[in-house]
């Protein structure tokens, strides 16, 4: 899936993805092998699952005002673009 890479700032701190994982995913085609190692892919899967579970905790326990402050500097389009992974991943797993 090729996207506009300019919207993925590489200077963001680690989150679901480490800076290194983010860079490798975005620049896979530029890599000489053209693919991620199985170890990297496994780590990304583990972090993605863990981060997704954390979203449920945030939904349950983070105050509404904190959620609003977190996303206030982003447009609805930017948030929806970033979150489209969740329903797509559920669709793929059935």
PyMOL commands that set and color helices and strands:
alter all, ss='L'
color gray80, all
select helices_A, chain A and resi 5-7+19-26+28-30+38-61+64-71+76-93
alter helices_A, ss='H'
color red, helices_A
deselect
rebuild
show_as cartoon
